[in-house]
Amino acid sequence: MNTAVVVGTFTGGAIGSAAAGGWTAITTTAIGLTVAARAVWAVARRRLAPVDR
């Protein structure tokens, strides 16, 4: 999960910086990508969890 948060934050910063929208754009993009990365992680974790029978 830590990797997903760091990658999401870095990607958000890079996209926001490239868009030259200032810190608001950078922060908003980073938050959005971090939330998306966490959602993907949570779904993948649930699907890969072992099933006890």
mmCIF file of the N, C-alpha and C atoms, coordinates in Angstrom:
data_MODEL
# 
_entry.id   MODEL 
# 
loop_
_atom_site.group_PDB 
_atom_site.id 
_atom_site.type_symbol 
_atom_site.label_atom_id 
_atom_site.label_alt_id 
_atom_site.label_comp_id 
_atom_site.label_asym_id 
_atom_site.label_entity_id 
_atom_site.label_seq_id 
_atom_site.pdbx_PDB_ins_code 
_atom_site.Cartn_x 
_atom_site.Cartn_y 
_atom_site.Cartn_z 
_atom_site.occupancy 
_atom_site.B_iso_or_equiv 
_atom_site.pdbx_formal_charge 
_atom_site.auth_seq_id 
_atom_site.auth_comp_id 
_atom_site.auth_asym_id 
_atom_site.auth_atom_id 
_atom_site.pdbx_PDB_model_num 
ATOM 1   N N  . MET A 1 1  ? 0.813   -1.171  0.000   1.00 0.00 ? 1  MET A N  1 
ATOM 2   C CA . MET A 1 1  ? 0.000   0.000   0.000   1.00 0.00 ? 1  MET A CA 1 
ATOM 3   C C  . MET A 1 1  ? 0.874   1.258   0.000   1.00 0.00 ? 1  MET A C  1 
ATOM 4   N N  . ASN A 1 2  ? 1.956   1.215   0.717   1.00 0.00 ? 2  ASN A N  1 
ATOM 5   C CA . ASN A 1 2  ? 2.846   2.366   0.768   1.00 0.00 ? 2  ASN A CA 1 
ATOM 6   C C  . ASN A 1 2  ? 3.344   2.727   -0.627  1.00 0.00 ? 2  ASN A C  1 
ATOM 7   N N  . THR A 1 3  ? 3.668   1.719   -1.407  1.00 0.00 ? 3  THR A N  1 
ATOM 8   C CA . THR A 1 3  ? 4.137   1.967   -2.774  1.00 0.00 ? 3  THR A CA 1 
ATOM 9   C C  . THR A 1 3  ? 3.061   2.668   -3.590  1.00 0.00 ? 3  THR A C  1 
ATOM 10  N N  . ALA A 1 4  ? 1.816   2.235   -3.442  1.00 0.00 ? 4  ALA A N  1 
ATOM 11  C CA . ALA A 1 4  ? 0.714   2.847   -4.188  1.00 0.00 ? 4  ALA A CA 1 
ATOM 12  C C  . ALA A 1 4  ? 0.539   4.313   -3.799  1.00 0.00 ? 4  ALA A C  1 
ATOM 13  N N  . VAL A 1 5  ? 0.664   4.610   -2.528  1.00 0.00 ? 5  VAL A N  1 
ATOM 14  C CA . VAL A 1 5  ? 0.518   5.998   -2.066  1.00 0.00 ? 5  VAL A CA 1 
ATOM 15  C C  . VAL A 1 5  ? 1.648   6.867   -2.609  1.00 0.00 ? 5  VAL A C  1 
ATOM 16  N N  . VAL A 1 6  ? 2.867   6.377   -2.546  1.00 0.00 ? 6  VAL A N  1 
ATOM 17  C CA . VAL A 1 6  ? 4.015   7.155   -3.013  1.00 0.00 ? 6  VAL A CA 1 
ATOM 18  C C  . VAL A 1 6  ? 3.933   7.366   -4.526  1.00 0.00 ? 6  VAL A C  1 
ATOM 19  N N  . VAL A 1 7  ? 3.614   6.313   -5.263  1.00 0.00 ? 7  VAL A N  1 
ATOM 20  C CA . VAL A 1 7  ? 3.500   6.435   -6.721  1.00 0.00 ? 7  VAL A CA 1 
ATOM 21  C C  . VAL A 1 7  ? 2.370   7.388   -7.079  1.00 0.00 ? 7  VAL A C  1 
ATOM 22  N N  . GLY A 1 8  ? 1.241   7.273   -6.389  1.00 0.00 ? 8  GLY A N  1 
ATOM 23  C CA . GLY A 1 8  ? 0.115   8.165   -6.652  1.00 0.00 ? 8  GLY A CA 1 
ATOM 24  C C  . GLY A 1 8  ? 0.461   9.612   -6.380  1.00 0.00 ? 8  GLY A C  1 
ATOM 25  N N  . THR A 1 9  ? 1.141   9.851   -5.284  1.00 0.00 ? 9  THR A N  1 
ATOM 26  C CA . THR A 1 9  ? 1.524   11.214  -4.932  1.00 0.00 ? 9  THR A CA 1 
ATOM 27  C C  . THR A 1 9  ? 2.535   11.782  -5.918  1.00 0.00 ? 9  THR A C  1 
ATOM 28  N N  . PHE A 1 10 ? 3.523   10.985  -6.290  1.00 0.00 ? 10 PHE A N  1 
ATOM 29  C CA . PHE A 1 10 ? 4.522   11.440  -7.255  1.00 0.00 ? 10 PHE A CA 1 
ATOM 30  C C  . PHE A 1 10 ? 3.890   11.730  -8.607  1.00 0.00 ? 10 PHE A C  1 
ATOM 31  N N  . THR A 1 11 ? 3.038   10.813  -9.069  1.00 0.00 ? 11 THR A N  1 
ATOM 32  C CA . THR A 1 11 ? 2.379   10.995  -10.361 1.00 0.00 ? 11 THR A CA 1 
ATOM 33  C C  . THR A 1 11 ? 1.490   12.227  -10.345 1.00 0.00 ? 11 THR A C  1 
ATOM 34  N N  . GLY A 1 12 ? 0.766   12.409  -9.251  1.00 0.00 ? 12 GLY A N  1 
ATOM 35  C CA . GLY A 1 12 ? -0.077  13.597  -9.128  1.00 0.00 ? 12 GLY A CA 1 
ATOM 36  C C  . GLY A 1 12 ? 0.734   14.873  -9.161  1.00 0.00 ? 12 GLY A C  1 
ATOM 37  N N  . GLY A 1 13 ? 1.865   14.864  -8.486  1.00 0.00 ? 13 GLY A N  1 
ATOM 38  C CA . GLY A 1 13 ? 2.733   16.039  -8.497  1.00 0.00 ? 13 GLY A CA 1 
ATOM 39  C C  . GLY A 1 13 ? 3.288   16.322  -9.875  1.00 0.00 ? 13 GLY A C  1 
ATOM 40  N N  . ALA A 1 14 ? 3.691   15.280  -10.571 1.00 0.00 ? 14 ALA A N  1 
ATOM 41  C CA . ALA A 1 14 ? 4.246   15.457  -11.917 1.00 0.00 ? 14 ALA A CA 1 
ATOM 42  C C  . ALA A 1 14 ? 3.195   15.989  -12.885 1.00 0.00 ? 14 ALA A C  1 
ATOM 43  N N  . ILE A 1 15 ? 1.992   15.425  -12.825 1.00 0.00 ? 15 ILE A N  1 
ATOM 44  C CA . ILE A 1 15 ? 0.924   15.875  -13.725 1.00 0.00 ? 15 ILE A CA 1 
ATOM 45  C C  . ILE A 1 15 ? 0.517   17.308  -13.388 1.00 0.00 ? 15 ILE A C  1 
ATOM 46  N N  . GLY A 1 16 ? 0.373   17.594  -12.111 1.00 0.00 ? 16 GLY A N  1 
ATOM 47  C CA . GLY A 1 16 ? 0.000   18.950  -11.701 1.00 0.00 ? 16 GLY A CA 1 
ATOM 48  C C  . GLY A 1 16 ? 1.043   19.972  -12.087 1.00 0.00 ? 16 GLY A C  1 
ATOM 49  N N  . SER A 1 17 ? 2.302   19.603  -11.931 1.00 0.00 ? 17 SER A N  1 
ATOM 50  C CA . SER A 1 17 ? 3.382   20.506  -12.292 1.00 0.00 ? 17 SER A CA 1 
ATOM 51  C C  . SER A 1 17 ? 3.412   20.745  -13.798 1.00 0.00 ? 17 SER A C  1 
ATOM 52  N N  . ALA A 1 18 ? 3.206   19.683  -14.564 1.00 0.00 ? 18 ALA A N  1 
ATOM 53  C CA . ALA A 1 18 ? 3.202   19.813  -16.025 1.00 0.00 ? 18 ALA A CA 1 
ATOM 54  C C  . ALA A 1 18 ? 2.027   20.673  -16.491 1.00 0.00 ? 18 ALA A C  1 
ATOM 55  N N  . ALA A 1 19 ? 0.933   20.596  -15.793 1.00 0.00 ? 19 ALA A N  1 
ATOM 56  C CA . ALA A 1 19 ? -0.245  21.382  -16.173 1.00 0.00 ? 19 ALA A CA 1 
ATOM 57  C C  . ALA A 1 19 ? -0.097  22.851  -15.778 1.00 0.00 ? 19 ALA A C  1 
ATOM 58  N N  . ALA A 1 20 ? 0.906   23.143  -14.962 1.00 0.00 ? 20 ALA A N  1 
ATOM 59  C CA . ALA A 1 20 ? 1.189   24.512  -14.496 1.00 0.00 ? 20 ALA A CA 1 
ATOM 60  C C  . ALA A 1 20 ? -0.030  25.154  -13.855 1.00 0.00 ? 20 ALA A C  1 
ATOM 61  N N  . GLY A 1 21 ? -0.744  24.345  -13.083 1.00 0.00 ? 21 GLY A N  1 
ATOM 62  C CA . GLY A 1 21 ? -1.933  24.867  -12.416 1.00 0.00 ? 21 GLY A CA 1 
ATOM 63  C C  . GLY A 1 21 ? -1.654  25.329  -11.001 1.00 0.00 ? 21 GLY A C  1 
ATOM 64  N N  . GLY A 1 22 ? -0.407  25.316  -10.603 1.00 0.00 ? 22 GLY A N  1 
ATOM 65  C CA . GLY A 1 22 ? -0.062  25.738  -9.248  1.00 0.00 ? 22 GLY A CA 1 
ATOM 66  C C  . GLY A 1 22 ? -0.248  24.610  -8.246  1.00 0.00 ? 22 GLY A C  1 
ATOM 67  N N  . TRP A 1 23 ? -0.058  24.958  -6.976  1.00 0.00 ? 23 TRP A N  1 
ATOM 68  C CA . TRP A 1 23 ? -0.101  23.945  -5.919  1.00 0.00 ? 23 TRP A CA 1 
ATOM 69  C C  . TRP A 1 23 ? -1.476  23.339  -5.750  1.00 0.00 ? 23 TRP A C  1 
ATOM 70  N N  . THR A 1 24 ? -2.510  24.090  -6.040  1.00 0.00 ? 24 THR A N  1 
ATOM 71  C CA . THR A 1 24 ? -3.863  23.533  -5.916  1.00 0.00 ? 24 THR A CA 1 
ATOM 72  C C  . THR A 1 24 ? -4.047  22.365  -6.874  1.00 0.00 ? 24 THR A C  1 
ATOM 73  N N  . ALA A 1 25 ? -3.611  22.522  -8.115  1.00 0.00 ? 25 ALA A N  1 
ATOM 74  C CA . ALA A 1 25 ? -3.735  21.443  -9.097  1.00 0.00 ? 25 ALA A CA 1 
ATOM 75  C C  . ALA A 1 25 ? -2.867  20.254  -8.706  1.00 0.00 ? 25 ALA A C  1 
ATOM 76  N N  . ILE A 1 26 ? -1.684  20.521  -8.219  1.00 0.00 ? 26 ILE A N  1 
ATOM 77  C CA . ILE A 1 26 ? -0.781  19.436  -7.823  1.00 0.00 ? 26 ILE A CA 1 
ATOM 78  C C  . ILE A 1 26 ? -1.391  18.637  -6.680  1.00 0.00 ? 26 ILE A C  1 
ATOM 79  N N  . THR A 1 27 ? -1.874  19.335  -5.671  1.00 0.00 ? 27 THR A N  1 
ATOM 80  C CA . THR A 1 27 ? -2.440  18.664  -4.504  1.00 0.00 ? 27 THR A CA 1 
ATOM 81  C C  . THR A 1 27 ? -3.713  17.903  -4.863  1.00 0.00 ? 27 THR A C  1 
ATOM 82  N N  . THR A 1 28 ? -4.579  18.521  -5.632  1.00 0.00 ? 28 THR A N  1 
ATOM 83  C CA . THR A 1 28 ? -5.827  17.868  -6.022  1.00 0.00 ? 28 THR A CA 1 
ATOM 84  C C  . THR A 1 28 ? -5.569  16.615  -6.843  1.00 0.00 ? 28 THR A C  1 
ATOM 85  N N  . THR A 1 29 ? -4.665  16.697  -7.786  1.00 0.00 ? 29 THR A N  1 
ATOM 86  C CA . THR A 1 29 ? -4.330  15.534  -8.604  1.00 0.00 ? 29 THR A CA 1 
ATOM 87  C C  . THR A 1 29 ? -3.702  14.440  -7.766  1.00 0.00 ? 29 THR A C  1 
ATOM 88  N N  . ALA A 1 30 ? -2.816  14.802  -6.868  1.00 0.00 ? 30 ALA A N  1 
ATOM 89  C CA . ALA A 1 30 ? -2.174  13.803  -6.001  1.00 0.00 ? 30 ALA A CA 1 
ATOM 90  C C  . ALA A 1 30 ? -3.197  13.100  -5.121  1.00 0.00 ? 30 ALA A C  1 
ATOM 91  N N  . ILE A 1 31 ? -4.127  13.853  -4.570  1.00 0.00 ? 31 ILE A N  1 
ATOM 92  C CA . ILE A 1 31 ? -5.164  13.247  -3.733  1.00 0.00 ? 31 ILE A CA 1 
ATOM 93  C C  . ILE A 1 31 ? -6.028  12.296  -4.560  1.00 0.00 ? 31 ILE A C  1 
ATOM 94  N N  . GLY A 1 32 ? -6.431  12.729  -5.737  1.00 0.00 ? 32 GLY A N  1 
ATOM 95  C CA . GLY A 1 32 ? -7.261  11.885  -6.600  1.00 0.00 ? 32 GLY A CA 1 
ATOM 96  C C  . GLY A 1 32 ? -6.567  10.595  -6.995  1.00 0.00 ? 32 GLY A C  1 
ATOM 97  N N  . LEU A 1 33 ? -5.311  10.691  -7.381  1.00 0.00 ? 33 LEU A N  1 
ATOM 98  C CA . LEU A 1 33 ? -4.581  9.491   -7.777  1.00 0.00 ? 33 LEU A CA 1 
ATOM 99  C C  . LEU A 1 33 ? -4.293  8.580   -6.584  1.00 0.00 ? 33 LEU A C  1 
ATOM 100 N N  . THR A 1 34 ? -4.076  9.161   -5.427  1.00 0.00 ? 34 THR A N  1 
ATOM 101 C CA . THR A 1 34 ? -3.851  8.357   -4.230  1.00 0.00 ? 34 THR A CA 1 
ATOM 102 C C  . THR A 1 34 ? -5.115  7.596   -3.861  1.00 0.00 ? 34 THR A C  1 
ATOM 103 N N  . VAL A 1 35 ? -6.255  8.247   -3.940  1.00 0.00 ? 35 VAL A N  1 
ATOM 104 C CA . VAL A 1 35 ? -7.531  7.569   -3.656  1.00 0.00 ? 35 VAL A CA 1 
ATOM 105 C C  . VAL A 1 35 ? -7.769  6.452   -4.664  1.00 0.00 ? 35 VAL A C  1 
ATOM 106 N N  . ALA A 1 36 ? -7.497  6.710   -5.929  1.00 0.00 ? 36 ALA A N  1 
ATOM 107 C CA . ALA A 1 36 ? -7.664  5.680   -6.955  1.00 0.00 ? 36 ALA A CA 1 
ATOM 108 C C  . ALA A 1 36 ? -6.715  4.508   -6.718  1.00 0.00 ? 36 ALA A C  1 
ATOM 109 N N  . ALA A 1 37 ? -5.471  4.792   -6.362  1.00 0.00 ? 37 ALA A N  1 
ATOM 110 C CA . ALA A 1 37 ? -4.501  3.728   -6.098  1.00 0.00 ? 37 ALA A CA 1 
ATOM 111 C C  . ALA A 1 37 ? -4.928  2.890   -4.902  1.00 0.00 ? 37 ALA A C  1 
ATOM 112 N N  . ARG A 1 38 ? -5.451  3.528   -3.874  1.00 0.00 ? 38 ARG A N  1 
ATOM 113 C CA . ARG A 1 38 ? -5.931  2.781   -2.696  1.00 0.00 ? 38 ARG A CA 1 
ATOM 114 C C  . ARG A 1 38 ? -7.108  1.900   -3.047  1.00 0.00 ? 38 ARG A C  1 
ATOM 115 N N  . ALA A 1 39 ? -8.006  2.387   -3.903  1.00 0.00 ? 39 ALA A N  1 
ATOM 116 C CA . ALA A 1 39 ? -9.164  1.596   -4.314  1.00 0.00 ? 39 ALA A CA 1 
ATOM 117 C C  . ALA A 1 39 ? -8.723  0.361   -5.086  1.00 0.00 ? 39 ALA A C  1 
ATOM 118 N N  . VAL A 1 40 ? -7.781  0.546   -6.005  1.00 0.00 ? 40 VAL A N  1 
ATOM 119 C CA . VAL A 1 40 ? -7.262  -0.598  -6.771  1.00 0.00 ? 40 VAL A CA 1 
ATOM 120 C C  . VAL A 1 40 ? -6.592  -1.597  -5.837  1.00 0.00 ? 40 VAL A C  1 
ATOM 121 N N  . TRP A 1 41 ? -5.818  -1.109  -4.914  1.00 0.00 ? 41 TRP A N  1 
ATOM 122 C CA . TRP A 1 41 ? -5.144  -1.979  -3.947  1.00 0.00 ? 41 TRP A CA 1 
ATOM 123 C C  . TRP A 1 41 ? -6.156  -2.760  -3.122  1.00 0.00 ? 41 TRP A C  1 
ATOM 124 N N  . ALA A 1 42 ? -7.201  -2.084  -2.639  1.00 0.00 ? 42 ALA A N  1 
ATOM 125 C CA . ALA A 1 42 ? -8.199  -2.742  -1.796  1.00 0.00 ? 42 ALA A CA 1 
ATOM 126 C C  . ALA A 1 42 ? -8.943  -3.832  -2.561  1.00 0.00 ? 42 ALA A C  1 
ATOM 127 N N  . VAL A 1 43 ? -9.301  -3.556  -3.802  1.00 0.00 ? 43 VAL A N  1 
ATOM 128 C CA . VAL A 1 43 ? -10.003 -4.554  -4.611  1.00 0.00 ? 43 VAL A CA 1 
ATOM 129 C C  . VAL A 1 43 ? -9.084  -5.742  -4.897  1.00 0.00 ? 43 VAL A C  1 
ATOM 130 N N  . ALA A 1 44 ? -7.843  -5.461  -5.268  1.00 0.00 ? 44 ALA A N  1 
ATOM 131 C CA . ALA A 1 44 ? -6.894  -6.537  -5.570  1.00 0.00 ? 44 ALA A CA 1 
ATOM 132 C C  . ALA A 1 44 ? -6.614  -7.379  -4.329  1.00 0.00 ? 44 ALA A C  1 
ATOM 133 N N  . ARG A 1 45 ? -6.504  -6.731  -3.192  1.00 0.00 ? 45 ARG A N  1 
ATOM 134 C CA . ARG A 1 45 ? -6.225  -7.457  -1.949  1.00 0.00 ? 45 ARG A CA 1 
ATOM 135 C C  . ARG A 1 45 ? -7.376  -8.390  -1.607  1.00 0.00 ? 45 ARG A C  1 
ATOM 136 N N  . ARG A 1 46 ? -8.595  -7.900  -1.778  1.00 0.00 ? 46 ARG A N  1 
ATOM 137 C CA . ARG A 1 46 ? -9.767  -8.732  -1.479  1.00 0.00 ? 46 ARG A CA 1 
ATOM 138 C C  . ARG A 1 46 ? -9.839  -9.938  -2.420  1.00 0.00 ? 46 ARG A C  1 
ATOM 139 N N  . ARG A 1 47 ? -9.527  -9.721  -3.681  1.00 0.00 ? 47 ARG A N  1 
ATOM 140 C CA . ARG A 1 47 ? -9.600  -10.820 -4.660  1.00 0.00 ? 47 ARG A CA 1 
ATOM 141 C C  . ARG A 1 47 ? -8.483  -11.841 -4.466  1.00 0.00 ? 47 ARG A C  1 
ATOM 142 N N  . LEU A 1 48 ? -7.348  -11.396 -3.961  1.00 0.00 ? 48 LEU A N  1 
ATOM 143 C CA . LEU A 1 48 ? -6.205  -12.291 -3.794  1.00 0.00 ? 48 LEU A CA 1 
ATOM 144 C C  . LEU A 1 48 ? -6.143  -12.929 -2.408  1.00 0.00 ? 48 LEU A C  1 
ATOM 145 N N  . ALA A 1 49 ? -7.047  -12.533 -1.521  1.00 0.00 ? 49 ALA A N  1 
ATOM 146 C CA . ALA A 1 49 ? -7.036  -13.071 -0.163  1.00 0.00 ? 49 ALA A CA 1 
ATOM 147 C C  . ALA A 1 49 ? -7.408  -14.557 -0.209  1.00 0.00 ? 49 ALA A C  1 
ATOM 148 N N  . PRO A 1 50 ? -6.703  -15.381 0.587   1.00 0.00 ? 50 PRO A N  1 
ATOM 149 C CA . PRO A 1 50 ? -7.040  -16.803 0.606   1.00 0.00 ? 50 PRO A CA 1 
ATOM 150 C C  . PRO A 1 50 ? -8.413  -17.024 1.228   1.00 0.00 ? 50 PRO A C  1 
ATOM 151 N N  . VAL A 1 51 ? -9.098  -18.026 0.716   1.00 0.00 ? 51 VAL A N  1 
ATOM 152 C CA . VAL A 1 51 ? -10.436 -18.353 1.194   1.00 0.00 ? 51 VAL A CA 1 
ATOM 153 C C  . VAL A 1 51 ? -10.325 -19.535 2.143   1.00 0.00 ? 51 VAL A C  1 
ATOM 154 N N  . ASP A 1 52 ? -10.789 -19.358 3.361   1.00 0.00 ? 52 ASP A N  1 
ATOM 155 C CA . ASP A 1 52 ? -10.798 -20.455 4.334   1.00 0.00 ? 52 ASP A CA 1 
ATOM 156 C C  . ASP A 1 52 ? -12.068 -21.268 4.163   1.00 0.00 ? 52 ASP A C  1 
ATOM 157 N N  . ARG A 1 53 ? -11.897 -22.569 4.038   1.00 0.00 ? 53 ARG A N  1 
ATOM 158 C CA . ARG A 1 53 ? -13.086 -23.444 3.874   1.00 0.00 ? 53 ARG A CA 1 
ATOM 159 C C  . ARG A 1 53 ? -13.153 -24.442 4.959   1.00 0.00 ? 53 ARG A C  1 
# 
